[in-house]
Amino acid sequence: MGSSVKTTIIGSYPIDVDRLEQINGYYNQSYISWNKYIKDAVNKQINAGIDVIADGQTRDPFLNIFYRKIKGCRIRDRPEVIDKVEFSGPITIEDQKYVRKIIPKNKKLIGLIAGPYTLTQSCKNLFYKDDKELAFDFAEALKNEAKMLEDHVDMISVDEPFFSVQMPEYAKELISIVTKNISLEKRLHVCGDVSDIIPQLIELPIDVLSHEFKAKPELFDKFIQYDFNQKICLGGVRSDESRIEPVDEIVAHLKKAKKLFEDKIAYISPDCGQRMRTPYEAFQKLKNLVEAKRIVYG
């Protein structure tokens, strides 16, 4: 009988992209498929032993994947909102359909959605009179993507890193809009120090809370002060460091978490997306994470 605790990733996974091929394709106006890059990211996760796979967000920095497809947005030096924000069609669906085709039946797939508040705070607003109105329109657009994702993935994760910088009083309303009528398991990932916003986080309509427990071990002491219903996706290796944590170090971290949280831990992952790591570092960190999980949970 295998453990119910699963290994997963947060979102991004580093791959080597043939930039010359991309440039030539651009100048020749020929279509360059990203499938080989997505397949590379997916296969690396599978080979490392990860249970719940992501597409690796290979196409672009994560937020740009959404800005490029949502009506009212454009990308110049930085993303800009120049008109009313509206859903104009699938954003990540084709990539998820492709990943579903290439992963083994025993692997699960996680669909990733950029959080409406983080999208609002990461662009130049040239159209809306206030950020709140923009955030709610992003939430309405993303609700459509979440609903479409439901047919192709096993779990949906909303990525709201900006909450650790500033969490608006309407955060619960935003997340409720995005996740409304979604029957799949829903994860919220917030990196950074979330110590001060735990009371708000545990009120959100989310099944799994995902945080940087390896880089921010003080979160252990903070979270155990609260009674909450959500499961935990535990950050087990750092994403902001190139150092590859040895298995015994990760084992000690997982044992501490298991003692404190018991059966609340449902997933173990890197602290954050791994885009800033080299492919070698990212793979070794995942491999060691999987081995540590096997030692602690069987």
Backbone torsions as a table, in degrees:
resi	resn	phi	psi	omega
1	MET	NA	120.6	-179.1
2	GLY	-78.7	163.2	179.0
3	SER	-70.9	150.0	176.1
4	SER	-80.6	-12.9	177.3
5	VAL	-77.2	128.4	-176.7
6	LYS	-112.1	151.5	172.4
7	THR	-95.5	144.9	-180.0
8	THR	-151.7	-177.4	173.4
9	ILE	-122.9	168.5	-179.0
10	ILE	-82.8	-41.6	179.6
11	GLY	179.2	-75.5	-172.5
12	SER	-78.4	146.3	176.6
13	TYR	-138.7	132.0	-174.3
14	PRO	-76.3	136.0	174.0
15	ILE	-136.5	159.2	177.6
16	ASP	-88.8	113.8	-179.3
17	VAL	-97.2	136.4	176.6
18	ASP	-77.4	93.0	-175.0
19	ARG	-64.1	-35.2	-180.0
20	LEU	-63.0	-42.9	177.6
21	GLU	-60.3	-42.0	179.8
22	GLN	-62.8	-45.2	-178.6
23	ILE	-65.1	-45.3	179.1
24	ASN	-61.3	-41.8	178.5
25	GLY	-61.1	-40.6	-179.8
26	TYR	-62.7	-47.2	-176.9
27	TYR	-72.9	-30.3	178.6
28	ASN	-87.3	-1.0	-177.3
29	GLN	53.6	38.5	177.2
30	SER	-107.0	148.0	-176.7
31	TYR	-76.0	128.3	175.9
32	ILE	-108.2	117.8	-179.9
33	SER	-75.3	138.6	176.5
34	TRP	-90.9	-2.1	-172.9
35	ASN	-58.3	-36.8	-178.7
36	LYS	-66.8	-31.3	178.9
37	TYR	-75.2	-40.2	176.5
38	ILE	-62.8	-43.7	-179.7
39	LYS	-61.7	-39.0	178.5
40	ASP	-61.5	-48.6	179.7
41	ALA	-61.8	-42.4	-178.8
42	VAL	-66.8	-45.3	-179.5
43	ASN	-63.3	-35.9	177.8
44	LYS	-63.1	-42.5	178.2
45	GLN	-63.4	-42.7	179.9
46	ILE	-64.0	-45.3	-179.2
47	ASN	-64.9	-28.6	177.1
48	ALA	-76.0	-16.2	178.4
49	GLY	98.7	14.5	-178.6
50	ILE	-68.0	138.4	-177.0
51	ASP	-85.0	-42.6	-176.5
52	VAL	-114.4	109.4	-169.2
53	ILE	-91.2	150.7	170.5
54	ALA	-122.1	167.1	-178.0
55	ASP	-75.8	-8.9	176.6
56	GLY	86.9	-2.9	179.7
57	GLN	46.6	50.6	-172.0
58	THR	-77.3	-26.0	-170.0
59	ARG	-65.4	-33.5	-163.9
60	ASP	-169.7	163.6	164.6
61	PRO	-52.4	141.8	-168.0
62	PHE	-50.6	-49.2	-175.9
63	LEU	-64.0	-36.0	-178.7
64	ASN	-64.0	-30.3	176.6
65	ILE	-55.6	-38.0	-178.6
66	PHE	-83.1	-43.3	179.0
67	TYR	-58.3	-36.6	-177.1
68	ARG	-66.1	-27.2	-172.6
69	LYS	-107.0	-13.2	-178.3
70	ILE	-90.0	129.2	-179.3
71	LYS	-62.6	138.5	-179.7
72	GLY	99.6	-8.5	-179.5
73	CYS	-111.6	152.4	170.4
74	ARG	-146.8	161.1	179.1
75	ILE	-116.8	121.2	172.2
76	ARG	-117.8	-124.9	173.6
77	ASP	-59.4	-35.1	174.3
78	ARG	-145.6	164.2	-179.9
79	PRO	-61.7	143.2	179.2
80	GLU	-131.5	146.5	171.5
81	VAL	-105.5	118.8	-173.3
82	ILE	-119.4	-1.3	-178.2
83	ASP	-159.1	178.8	178.9
84	LYS	-60.5	131.0	-179.4
85	VAL	-79.4	124.6	-179.9
86	GLU	-146.3	151.7	174.3
87	PHE	-69.7	131.5	-179.4
88	SER	-126.3	18.5	178.5
89	GLY	134.5	169.7	-175.1
90	PRO	-54.8	143.0	-178.1
91	ILE	-106.2	-52.0	-176.6
92	THR	-117.3	2.5	-169.3
93	ILE	-60.7	-44.8	-177.6
94	GLU	-61.3	-39.3	178.1
95	ASP	-64.6	-39.3	179.6
96	GLN	-67.0	-38.8	178.4
97	LYS	-62.6	-39.4	178.5
98	TYR	-65.9	-45.7	-179.6
99	VAL	-61.5	-42.7	179.6
100	ARG	-56.5	-36.9	-179.1
101	LYS	-68.6	-30.1	-171.9
102	ILE	-102.8	-6.3	179.7
103	ILE	-94.1	148.7	177.8
104	PRO	-60.9	155.9	-177.3
105	LYS	-61.0	-26.5	-177.0
106	ASN	-84.8	0.1	177.9
107	LYS	-99.4	143.0	176.1
108	LYS	-97.5	163.2	-177.5
109	LEU	-126.0	132.8	178.1
110	ILE	-108.1	132.2	177.4
111	GLY	-98.0	137.2	-171.6
112	LEU	-114.1	133.4	-179.2
113	ILE	-126.8	131.0	175.3
114	ALA	-70.1	136.4	-178.2
115	GLY	-70.2	143.8	-177.7
116	PRO	-62.4	-35.4	-178.5
117	TYR	-72.8	-39.9	178.1
118	THR	-64.9	-39.3	175.8
119	LEU	-61.7	-40.5	-179.7
120	THR	-63.5	-42.5	-174.8
121	GLN	-82.5	-10.5	-174.5
122	SER	-104.9	8.2	179.8
123	CYS	-127.3	169.5	176.1
124	LYS	-93.7	117.1	-177.5
125	ASN	-87.2	105.6	-179.2
126	LEU	-107.6	10.5	-173.3
127	PHE	-131.1	-45.3	-173.6
128	TYR	-84.3	148.8	179.9
129	LYS	-76.7	-26.2	175.2
130	ASP	-147.4	158.8	-176.1
131	ASP	-65.7	-32.2	-177.7
132	LYS	-61.8	-46.4	179.5
133	GLU	-61.1	-42.5	178.5
134	LEU	-63.4	-44.8	-179.1
135	ALA	-59.3	-41.3	-180.0
136	PHE	-68.6	-34.3	176.3
137	ASP	-69.7	-37.8	173.5
138	PHE	-60.5	-43.5	-179.5
139	ALA	-60.3	-42.7	178.9
140	GLU	-63.3	-39.9	178.4
141	ALA	-65.8	-44.3	-176.7
142	LEU	-69.7	-26.7	176.7
143	LYS	-56.6	-39.4	179.7
144	ASN	-66.3	-41.8	178.8
145	GLU	-64.6	-42.2	179.7
146	ALA	-60.7	-43.2	-178.6
147	LYS	-64.6	-39.3	178.5
148	MET	-69.8	-37.9	179.6
149	LEU	-60.5	-32.3	-175.3
150	GLU	-54.2	-29.5	-179.2
151	ASP	-77.7	-11.9	-169.9
152	HIS	-123.9	-12.2	-176.1
153	VAL	-125.9	173.3	-178.9
154	ASP	-104.2	-12.2	-176.0
155	MET	-159.5	148.4	178.7
156	ILE	-120.3	134.1	179.6
157	SER	-120.6	128.2	175.6
158	VAL	-101.3	128.9	-174.8
159	ASP	-106.0	108.8	-177.9
160	GLU	-123.6	64.8	-179.2
161	PRO	-58.8	-26.5	-175.6
162	PHE	-69.4	-18.4	178.8
163	PHE	-58.7	-31.0	-178.3
164	SER	-74.8	-16.5	176.7
165	VAL	-89.7	-43.4	-175.4
166	GLN	-161.6	120.0	179.3
167	MET	-110.5	114.2	-175.4
168	PRO	-71.5	159.2	-178.8
169	GLU	-68.6	-15.4	179.4
170	TYR	-99.4	17.1	-178.4
171	ALA	-57.5	-42.9	-177.9
172	LYS	-62.1	-40.1	178.4
173	GLU	-62.8	-42.8	179.9
174	LEU	-60.7	-50.2	-177.4
175	ILE	-66.1	-34.8	178.5
176	SER	-63.1	-38.7	178.9
177	ILE	-64.6	-47.9	-176.9
178	VAL	-62.8	-39.0	-172.4
179	THR	-97.7	1.8	-176.9
180	LYS	-58.1	134.7	177.6
181	ASN	63.8	16.6	175.6
182	ILE	-92.3	119.7	-177.4
183	SER	-89.9	-14.7	178.1
184	LEU	-69.7	163.2	173.5
185	GLU	-63.3	137.5	-175.9
186	LYS	-119.4	128.1	178.8
187	ARG	-112.6	145.0	171.3
188	LEU	-118.1	125.0	176.7
189	HIS	-108.1	124.1	174.0
190	VAL	-130.6	112.9	177.3
191	CYS	-87.6	175.6	-176.9
192	GLY	87.9	-172.1	-177.7
193	ASP	-87.2	109.1	-177.7
194	VAL	-102.2	12.1	-176.2
195	SER	-48.0	-43.7	-173.0
196	ASP	-82.0	-11.8	-175.6
197	ILE	-113.8	11.2	-179.8
198	ILE	-55.7	-42.9	178.8
199	PRO	-57.6	-35.2	178.3
200	GLN	-76.5	-39.1	-178.6
201	LEU	-60.9	-42.2	-175.2
202	ILE	-75.1	-6.4	175.7
203	GLU	-91.6	-7.9	-174.9
204	LEU	-76.0	150.2	179.4
205	PRO	-78.6	68.7	-173.3
206	ILE	-133.7	146.4	-179.2
207	ASP	-92.1	-30.5	-174.6
208	VAL	-132.2	129.8	175.6
209	LEU	-102.6	129.0	-174.6
210	SER	-120.8	121.6	-175.5
211	HIS	-143.5	168.8	-176.1
212	GLU	-83.8	72.4	-177.0
213	PHE	-73.0	-21.2	-179.5
214	LYS	-79.4	-46.4	179.2
215	ALA	-75.6	-24.7	-176.7
216	LYS	-125.9	67.8	-177.2
217	PRO	-62.5	-16.6	177.0
218	GLU	-63.1	-17.5	178.3
219	LEU	-63.8	-27.1	176.2
220	PHE	-55.0	-53.3	-177.2
221	ASP	-64.2	-32.1	-178.3
222	LYS	-73.4	-48.0	-175.0
223	PHE	-66.1	-35.1	-176.6
224	ILE	-71.1	-5.8	176.3
225	GLN	-79.1	-10.2	-173.9
226	TYR	-118.2	150.6	172.9
227	ASP	-99.4	120.6	-178.3
228	PHE	-142.8	156.0	-174.6
229	ASN	-90.9	-20.8	-174.8
230	GLN	-69.2	154.7	168.8
231	LYS	-82.5	170.3	-178.9
232	ILE	-118.8	136.6	166.0
233	CYS	-102.7	108.3	-169.7
234	LEU	-89.9	120.1	172.7
235	GLY	-65.6	122.7	-173.7
236	GLY	-116.7	-17.3	173.6
237	VAL	-137.1	149.6	-176.8
238	ARG	-77.8	143.1	176.6
239	SER	-100.0	-12.7	-176.5
240	ASP	-96.9	4.5	-179.2
241	GLU	-129.0	142.8	177.7
242	SER	-80.2	-19.3	-179.8
243	ARG	-58.9	131.5	179.7
244	ILE	-92.7	111.6	-177.4
245	GLU	-63.8	130.0	176.2
246	PRO	-67.2	155.5	-175.6
247	VAL	-55.8	-42.9	-176.0
248	ASP	-64.8	-30.8	177.3
249	GLU	-67.6	-41.8	179.1
250	ILE	-67.9	-39.6	178.1
251	VAL	-57.0	-46.7	-180.0
252	ALA	-60.9	-40.9	178.8
253	HIS	-62.8	-45.5	-179.1
254	LEU	-67.3	-38.0	179.8
255	LYS	-64.9	-39.4	177.2
256	LYS	-62.0	-46.4	-179.3
257	ALA	-62.5	-42.2	-178.6
258	LYS	-63.1	-40.1	179.9
259	LYS	-64.9	-41.6	-177.1
260	LEU	-77.3	-44.1	-171.5
261	PHE	-103.5	-12.4	-179.7
262	GLU	50.4	-122.4	-173.1
263	ASP	-84.0	9.4	175.6
264	LYS	-72.3	-22.5	-178.8
265	ILE	-78.6	117.8	-179.2
266	ALA	-109.2	-28.8	-176.7
267	TYR	-138.5	150.4	173.6
268	ILE	-126.9	133.3	-173.4
269	SER	-147.6	173.9	164.7
270	PRO	-63.1	162.4	178.7
271	ASP	-58.3	-37.0	-171.9
272	CYS	-154.0	-174.1	174.1
273	GLY	-61.5	153.7	-173.5
274	GLN	-104.4	15.4	-176.3
275	ARG	-53.6	-33.8	-175.4
276	MET	-82.2	-6.4	177.7
277	ARG	-92.0	158.1	174.1
278	THR	-73.5	159.7	177.0
279	PRO	-55.3	-37.6	179.6
280	TYR	-64.8	-48.2	-178.8
281	GLU	-61.2	-45.7	-177.9
282	ALA	-60.5	-44.9	-178.2
283	PHE	-64.5	-46.1	-178.3
284	GLN	-64.3	-38.8	177.9
285	LYS	-62.4	-44.0	179.1
286	LEU	-64.7	-42.8	-179.2
287	LYS	-60.3	-45.6	179.8
288	ASN	-67.5	-36.0	177.3
289	LEU	-62.1	-45.4	179.9
290	VAL	-63.2	-42.7	179.8
291	GLU	-65.3	-42.2	178.5
292	ALA	-62.8	-41.4	178.0
293	LYS	-62.2	-40.1	179.4
294	ARG	-62.5	-41.5	-179.1
295	ILE	-65.4	-42.4	-175.2
296	VAL	-81.4	-38.9	-172.8
297	TYR	-111.4	-8.9	-178.9
298	GLY	82.1	NA	NA
